Amino acid sequence: MQTIEVDLGASSYPITIGPGLLTDREVLDAQIPGRDLLVVTNTTVAKLYLAKLTTSFAQRRIAECILPDGEQHKTLQTAGWVFDALVANKMNRDATVLALGGGVVGDIAGFAAASYQRGIGYVQIPTTLLAQVDSSVGGKTGVNHPGGKNLIGAFYQPRAVIADTDTLATLPDRELKSGLAEVIKHGCVWDPLLFAWLERNMLQLLARDVAALTYAIGRSCEIKATVVARDEREQDLRAILNFGHTFGHAIEAATNFDTYLHGEAVALGMIMAADLSQRMGLIDAAVKDRLRDVLAQTGLPTEPPRIGAAKAYELMQMDKKVLAGAVRLVLLEKLGRAIVTDQYPKDALEATLTEYFG
């Protein structure tokens, strides 16, 4: 078992990573406060892990809210069902929401916890690789809007993150690969040694080697914790963790959030961000090729959908990094170092959009 601290002063919390945590009463009792608990999960995860988790609690009052599965359900309406469950079960400000599932469940449950009675506690219990390496850490919560991804939400830190690596055994291959996209992202923007390790160890990760997965999760959480501690509300540094996301979110929105998994869209977005970085002379072709090669080795898509350059740019203008009407992008200066800038040649961006989006 590995524990990493997210250092945010009074809002600090632990990330615990290891096998068997869903039934580890010592860990659960220590990190989950409150007598009254609302477990928010989805139809897929509930069948696998809901009973295992709820039977691990003694002398607690437990309610359940089971949501439909899928990014297309990450809406205000679905968040409303969590509020309904909190009210129906007469949960008060000393209650705790448990987010048992992937990134969608975590974002919705966290958003509901941030809003209900102006804020109650919640704990992230991520069951997908993407959630364990990225979305469960850092306190970003929210839902999508037809006009763009994650446009409605709040920064609201959990009380703890409990990542049971045993849950990855039931994760579909496509979801595993989607999570690996975020690990690759961490290597691109922060740690070139992690990137090189991924190039050497991708086959072990795809084979679900426990040691390899545990290292990838732990190192990703260390990176995310470091960045969040320096910039909790994404005023500057934390925005580098959105590498590939501005292009990727446009892909998700243009395809109604039901065609690409989040990690798949991010993988495509990283290729496009690397392409623009090369056009600007920040990186050479070898870096872009290494990124494309490791994504292909992972089995992630490398050819974006032809959604149209104009449509893509319209959607990118709704990105949360836009300031004073300028679309800011995360670009690579080299492997392990990223910048956030709106100072890029417009013709270079147009060339990238046209080449990849048509």
Phi, psi and omega in degrees: 000136181239138178236131179237135181261131171267110189272098181230036180063234182294341181260015180295154179202159180268149167249118179251127185236131178165174179277155172071017185286335180296339180242014179271095187296329180296314179293313183298315181293325183286328190251351180244106181277167171097145174278324184260126183234136170247116177270117176258125181213189176235175187298327181287309184290326182303318181296331186268319195227353185296312181295320179301319180288311188293329179284354179275353181259138175244139176058040174237152173263117189242130172241162184231146173224108185256118185261159172293154185268137173129146180300329181295345179263007180276076189227168175298324179299315180293319176300326178299327178293327176292316176301318179300319180293321178297316180291314183300328181264012176052045177283137179250190188289347177266007176281163179231134175266131177252121180264099182257100181159202181269200186296324180294312178299316181298318181293317181292313182296319178295320179296318178295318179296322180294331188261328186292126183048037179063023172124114172235168184288151172213156180232133178272127174236078188287138182244000175245158180296319181301317180291323182291327183267347188214291197289337181283345185254133172114348172079017173279124178231159176155181179227166179273165174228151178307335179277351180169167185274137174057034182283342182239119182176193183206153167277119183206110188283142175286167174282333180192161170237126181238106186252102179274110184292342178297334182293341180288344180296331182260004183285129176301150182305319182297321178291323177299313180297322178300318178294324180296334177301320180288328175295316177301319178302316180300321176295321181296314191267345189224320193224094180296334177291323174296318180300313180296323177297319178297320178301324183276334191242014184298323181296321178294321178295317180293332176277001178065035173301124188298316181297318180294315180296319180297320178296314182298318179294312182298314181293321178297318179293324176299315180296312181298318180296320179297313182292316181296321179298329180276336186206077187299319189256022173056051175278331179208278190304315187301336181299339179296337179288355175268016177306123181085348188282327181296314174293317183295319178296325176297320178296315181298314182294320182292337180251023172061027175059019183232011182249317182246138167292157184303313181296326177295316178295321178296320178302314178296320179295323179295322177299318181290320178295322177293323178297315178295322178300320178291318180300330180273357179080015180282321177231165177262176184297331183296322179293314179299320180293320178299319179295312181298321182294317181290327175294318178295321178298327178288339184092016178275155180293148179234001179240107181296156177289151182275073183275352180096132183298318183294315179297318180298315182294324177300317179290324179296334179289348175266005180294148184289348178274356179294129176230132179051037177081357182262129177283116176267137183238150174266119182237160180264131168271327172192170176299125181096358179218122181237158176230156174246121187209151167250010180262078177223147179297127182298327179291331177291317177297316179300321180295318178295313180299317181293318182295320187264328183257342178087000000 
